[in-house]
Amino acid sequence: MEPLRITHVGGPTALIEAGGWRLLTDPTFDPAGGAYRFGWGTGSRKTAGPAVPAADLLPVDAVLLTHDHHGDNLDVAGRAFLPSAGVVVTTASGARRLGGAARGLHPGDATTLEAPGRPAVEVTATPCRHGPPLSRPVVGDVIGFALAWEGRRGVRLWITGDTVMFAGLRDAAAAMDVDVVVLHMGGVRFPVTGPVRYTLTAREAIELIALADPRVAVPVHYEGWRHFRQGRPAISRALARAPADVARRVRWLPIGEPTTVDP
């Protein structure tokens, strides 16, 4: 099978290429400067636009959308992009909101992407908790994605989605045989909710890498919006104190450049 190549477009948006498939995560293509409201007094401003224009990423066979209701994971231009993708896979509640041919998954559910002349890709929804305990009614449903290519052992790629560390995530990480993990990071918090976090901190990511034991770990969704509290410098400082066996697995992708991460 051909190598796994990832182009980090910015924020959570990445183009994944392998086995003839072109899969796009969480489309965010608005220019910098826009303000976004996430509900319950939370919001942010976008500080960087996409490194690659949406039109330059086509064709896209499927969009893997961790959740549809926050503008830093699906913005206005990203929403307009969805009809150009062959398939949209997202949460069950998000699929109801989006309508059309969107495929909705609960954690643990799976769907298969199939096309002539290509290995099938099984997409399994993994659990996320996008905030503190009991926050789901406020922050909404979020999932990650574990991708397994036909003819290749185990999970070739796991996209965590926006989540904090919790028991369900630990269990999923420990149970998977994964080659590459894409970590949604940033340690998000908001003034209105004080110290409460909404995405992985560097410390949590280090724990997750140790549990999942991937060959490669790729940070994304740590830049491009003001609500991120841990950018690359802070994450790098934490990695410098992490066990060497964990830190050596982390690979920073140059934003906007196709990069082979798994030969």
Protein Blocks (a to p, Z undefined) as FASTA:
>chain_A
ZZdddddfbhjbccddeehiacdehiafbdehiacdebjhiacddfbdcfbdfklmpccf
bdcdfbfkbfklocfklmmmmmmpmbdcddfklmmmngmjbdcddehiacddddehiacd
ddddddddebdehklmmnopadddddddehiacjfbdcebjadddfklmmmmmmpccfbd
cddehjpacfklomacfbdcfklmmmmmmmnopabdcdehkbhiakbcbdfklmmmmmmm
mcfklmmmpccddehiacdfbZZ
